[in-house]
Amino acid sequence: MSDPDLWARFRAATPARIALGRSGSALPTKAMLALQLAHARARDAVHAAIDFAALAAALAPLPVLRVDSAAGDRATYLRRPDLGRRLDARSRALLSQAGAAGCETVFVIADGLSAAAVARHALPTLRACIDLMAGRQIAPIILAGQARVAIGDEIGELLRARSCVVLIGERPGLSVADSLGLYVTWNPRPGRRDSERNCVSNVHDGGLSYGEAAGKVAWLLAEAARLGASGVRLKENAARAEVLVHDPER
């Protein structure tokens, strides 16, 4: 007997919504409700707030500094991406005082466009990254509110860091609302272009694992230091990045 649902095996292979069927001129009720649920989760991820106090407590005993962007609230952040890319006056003063000694790498956890991604995946991803950086000088962990990726440029410059890694909630979609991205920038400073960064994206339960993401970041940082550059000049070697995940000497 032939399979009555010829699309079943294709749906099992992808989170994309395919062959949903129809009820008259509309989607079937089950498909419509699933779509509405996914849309609600995406909206919640964008508008929810991160509990930075709980995150800082979970990071102990690592030193933590709390900063904010120039976007004073969520509504401003969503309307004015430019303000989310730079620090407010209080945060600049705080980091100016903390950056006298300089450091090799600064990790920034930023809320971005998905609080759910940061709440679920930022801490284990960060720990996996730090485990691969034994012996390297790491700045205090920066927790940045109402922040875009480029806020790491100003943070890195103020802390005199050679490199910056921003862990940020990615824009949620209707398939995944809690995807975390990591952006690596060599010699961070205001004015860096997106082409001067490397991105490790799709860190979530159905995507890249914490160990895989950390291995890629560790490799990118090492190669950025060797080349003196990140971004389009730095091409990832996936095989070598995977070795870093499993190498017990690191």
C-alpha positions as CSV (number, residue, x, y, z in Angstrom):
1,M,0.0,0.0,0.0
2,S,1.4,3.4,-0.9
3,D,2.1,6.0,1.8
4,P,-0.9,8.4,2.0
5,D,1.3,11.2,3.1
6,L,4.0,11.5,0.4
7,W,5.6,14.5,2.0
8,A,6.1,13.0,5.5
9,R,9.8,12.1,4.9
10,F,10.5,15.6,3.5
11,R,8.9,17.3,6.5
12,A,10.9,15.1,8.8
13,A,14.2,16.3,7.2
14,T,13.6,20.1,7.6
15,P,12.0,22.6,10.1
16,A,10.6,24.4,7.0
17,R,6.9,24.4,6.6
18,I,6.2,22.4,3.5
19,A,3.1,20.7,2.2
20,L,0.8,21.9,5.0
21,G,-2.3,21.2,3.1
22,R,-5.4,23.4,3.1
23,S,-8.9,23.7,4.3
24,G,-10.9,25.4,1.7
25,S,-8.9,28.5,0.9
26,A,-7.0,28.6,4.2
27,L,-4.5,26.4,6.1
28,P,-5.7,23.5,8.2
29,T,-6.4,24.4,11.8
30,K,-3.5,22.5,13.2
31,A,-1.0,24.2,10.8
32,M,-2.5,27.6,11.5
33,L,-2.3,27.3,15.2
34,A,1.3,26.1,15.0
35,L,2.2,29.1,12.9
36,Q,0.5,31.5,15.3
37,L,2.4,29.8,18.2
38,A,5.8,30.2,16.4
39,H,5.0,33.9,15.7
40,A,4.1,34.5,19.3
41,R,7.4,32.9,20.5
42,A,9.3,35.1,18.1
43,R,7.6,38.2,19.4
44,D,8.2,37.2,23.0
45,A,11.9,36.6,22.3
46,V,12.3,40.1,20.9
47,H,10.4,41.9,23.6
48,A,11.4,39.9,26.7
49,A,14.0,41.2,29.1
50,I,17.2,39.4,30.2
51,D,17.7,38.9,34.0
52,F,21.2,40.2,34.0
53,A,21.5,39.9,37.8
54,A,20.8,36.2,37.6
55,L,23.2,35.8,34.7
56,A,26.0,37.6,36.6
57,A,25.4,35.4,39.7
58,A,25.6,32.3,37.5
59,L,28.9,33.5,36.1
60,A,30.6,33.7,39.5
61,P,33.5,33.6,40.3
62,L,34.2,35.2,36.9
63,P,34.4,39.0,37.1
64,V,31.5,40.7,35.4
65,L,30.8,44.3,34.3
66,R,27.3,45.4,33.5
67,V,26.8,48.0,30.7
68,D,24.0,49.5,28.6
69,S,23.8,50.9,25.1
70,A,22.7,54.5,24.3
71,A,19.2,53.1,23.6
72,G,17.4,53.8,26.9
73,D,14.6,51.3,26.5
74,R,13.4,48.4,24.3
75,A,11.2,50.6,22.1
76,T,14.1,52.9,21.4
77,Y,16.4,50.0,20.8
78,L,14.0,48.5,18.1
79,R,13.5,51.9,16.4
80,R,17.1,53.1,16.6
81,P,19.6,50.4,15.8
82,D,22.4,53.0,15.7
83,L,21.9,53.7,19.5
84,G,22.2,50.0,20.2
85,R,25.7,50.0,18.7
86,R,27.3,52.4,21.2
87,L,27.5,52.7,24.9
88,D,25.8,55.2,27.2
89,A,27.9,57.7,29.1
90,R,27.9,55.7,32.4
91,S,29.1,52.6,30.7
92,R,31.9,54.4,28.8
93,A,33.2,55.8,32.1
94,L,33.0,52.4,33.8
95,L,35.0,50.7,31.1
96,S,37.5,53.5,30.7
97,Q,38.5,52.9,34.3
98,A,38.6,49.1,33.9
99,G,40.7,49.1,30.7
100,A,44.0,50.4,31.9
101,A,45.8,47.0,31.9
102,G,44.5,45.8,28.5
103,C,43.6,42.2,27.8
104,E,43.8,39.6,25.0
105,T,40.1,38.9,24.6
106,V,36.8,40.3,25.9
107,F,33.6,38.4,25.8
108,V,30.4,40.4,25.6
109,I,27.0,38.8,26.3
110,A,24.4,41.1,24.6
111,D,20.6,40.6,24.7
112,G,20.2,41.4,20.9
113,L,16.9,40.4,19.4
114,S,16.3,37.2,21.4
115,A,16.3,37.1,25.1
116,A,15.4,33.4,25.0
117,A,18.6,32.7,23.1
118,V,20.8,34.4,25.7
119,A,18.9,32.9,28.7
120,R,19.2,29.3,27.3
121,H,22.5,29.2,25.5
122,A,24.9,32.1,26.4
123,L,26.2,30.7,29.6
124,P,27.1,27.1,28.4
125,T,28.5,28.5,25.2
126,L,30.7,31.0,27.1
127,R,32.0,28.4,29.4
128,A,32.8,26.1,26.5
129,C,34.8,29.0,24.9
130,I,36.7,29.8,28.1
131,D,37.6,26.2,28.5
132,L,39.5,26.4,25.2
133,M,41.4,29.5,26.2
134,A,43.4,28.3,29.2
135,G,46.4,30.6,29.8
136,R,45.0,33.5,27.8
137,Q,44.2,36.9,29.4
138,I,40.5,37.4,29.4
139,A,38.8,40.6,30.4
140,P,35.9,40.7,32.8
141,I,32.7,39.3,31.2
142,I,30.6,42.2,29.8
143,L,26.8,42.0,30.1
144,A,25.3,44.5,27.7
145,G,21.7,45.6,27.7
146,Q,19.8,46.9,24.6
147,A,22.9,46.0,22.6
148,R,23.7,45.3,18.9
149,V,26.8,43.5,17.7
150,A,28.8,46.6,17.0
151,I,28.7,47.6,20.7
152,G,31.6,45.2,21.1
153,D,33.8,47.5,19.1
154,E,33.6,50.3,21.6
155,I,33.8,47.9,24.5
156,G,37.0,46.3,23.1
157,E,38.6,49.7,22.4
158,L,37.9,50.9,26.0
159,L,39.3,47.7,27.5
160,R,42.3,47.7,25.1
161,A,41.4,44.2,24.0
162,R,43.1,42.6,21.1
163,S,39.9,40.8,20.2
164,C,36.3,40.7,21.0
165,V,33.6,38.0,21.0
166,V,30.0,39.1,21.2
167,L,27.4,36.4,22.1
168,I,24.1,37.8,21.1
169,G,20.5,36.7,20.5
170,E,19.9,36.4,16.8
171,R,16.8,37.7,15.1
172,P,14.1,35.0,15.8
173,G,12.3,33.3,12.9
174,L,9.2,31.1,12.7
175,S,11.4,28.0,12.9
176,V,13.7,29.0,15.8
177,A,13.2,31.8,18.3
178,D,16.2,31.1,20.5
179,S,19.3,31.0,18.2
180,L,22.5,32.5,19.6
181,G,25.2,34.0,17.4
182,L,28.9,34.7,18.2
183,Y,30.8,37.5,16.4
184,V,34.6,37.6,16.4
185,T,36.3,40.9,15.8
186,W,40.1,41.5,15.8
187,N,41.3,44.8,17.1
188,P,37.8,46.1,17.9
189,R,37.2,49.8,17.6
190,P,34.3,52.0,16.6
191,G,33.9,52.1,12.8
192,R,34.6,48.4,12.1
193,R,32.5,47.1,9.2
194,D,30.6,43.8,9.3
195,S,33.0,42.5,6.7
196,E,35.7,42.7,9.4
197,R,34.0,40.2,11.6
198,N,33.5,36.5,11.6
199,C,30.1,35.0,12.7
200,V,29.4,31.6,14.2
201,S,25.6,31.4,14.1
202,N,22.7,29.0,14.8
203,V,23.7,27.9,18.3
204,H,20.5,26.2,19.6
205,D,19.2,22.8,20.5
206,G,18.6,21.9,16.8
207,G,21.6,23.6,15.5
208,L,25.3,24.1,16.4
209,S,26.3,22.6,19.7
210,Y,28.1,24.6,22.4
211,G,31.3,22.6,21.9
212,E,31.2,23.1,18.2
213,A,30.6,26.8,18.5
214,A,33.4,27.2,21.0
215,G,35.8,25.2,18.8
216,K,35.1,27.5,15.8
217,V,35.5,30.6,18.0
218,A,38.8,29.4,19.4
219,W,40.2,28.6,16.0
220,L,39.0,32.0,14.6
221,L,40.7,33.8,17.5
222,A,44.0,32.0,17.0
223,E,44.0,32.6,13.3
224,A,43.0,36.3,13.8
225,A,46.0,36.7,16.0
226,R,48.2,35.1,13.4
227,L,46.9,37.2,10.5
228,G,46.3,40.3,12.5
229,A,42.8,40.5,11.0
230,S,39.3,39.0,11.1
231,G,36.4,39.1,8.7
232,V,36.7,38.4,4.9
233,R,40.5,37.9,5.2
234,L,40.0,35.0,7.6
235,K,38.6,31.9,6.1
236,E,37.4,29.2,8.5
237,N,39.0,25.7,8.4
238,A,36.2,23.6,9.8
239,A,38.3,20.5,10.2
240,R,40.9,22.3,12.3
241,A,38.2,24.0,14.3
242,E,36.7,20.6,15.2
243,V,40.1,19.4,16.5
244,L,40.0,22.2,19.1
245,V,36.8,20.9,20.5
246,H,38.3,17.5,21.2
247,D,41.9,18.4,22.0
248,P,42.4,17.6,25.8
249,E,45.6,19.7,25.9
250,R,43.7,23.0,25.4
